[in-house]
């Protein structure tokens, strides 16, 4: 039997009370509970916690937002905006779920698989492409 759950050791985390400046790349899921000033690029899921703030773009397979994002969002699959979330920026997605109370300031659009692949390719650093 195959286990489809993500190994907890393969989740990249920025804990509450932490602050990071710079772009963040991962092949695994990402959870942000602190403050990140930079772009997040991953082929996994991103979770933005209740007290988290991201000042930068997010490119990922799936995104759950409880906190604040000031930047553009590109989601291959499902974007889920929770009740207390705040999005300031444009966002593109395949599917979206918005809870009552989510605050959105930006333009939304459906993204094609080809457009997402192109965006992801443009964001992956050259060093990672050679690995």
VENGI-V620839 format. One record per backbone hydrogen bond with DSSP energy under -1.0 kcal/mol. CO is the residue of the C=O (numbers start at 1). NH is the residue of the N-H. Records with the same first field share a line. If there is no record, write none. Layout:
BEGIN
CO=NH / NH
END
This chain:
BEGIN
7=10
8=11
12=31
14=33
15=18
18=35
20=37
24=41
29=12
30=47
31=14
32=49
34=53
35=20
36=55
37=22
39=24
40=59
41=26
44=61
45=30
46=64
47=32
48=66
49=52
52=68
53=36
54=70
57=40
58=74
59=42
60=76
61=77
62=46
63=80
64=48
65=82
67=86
68=54
69=88
72=58
73=92
74=60
77=94 / 95
78=63
79=97
80=65
81=99
82=85
85=103
86=69
87=105
88=71
90=73
91=109
92=75
93=111
95=79
97=81
99=102
103=87
105=89
107=91
109=93
112=116
113=117
114=118
115=119
116=120
117=121
118=122
120=124
125=129
126=130
END
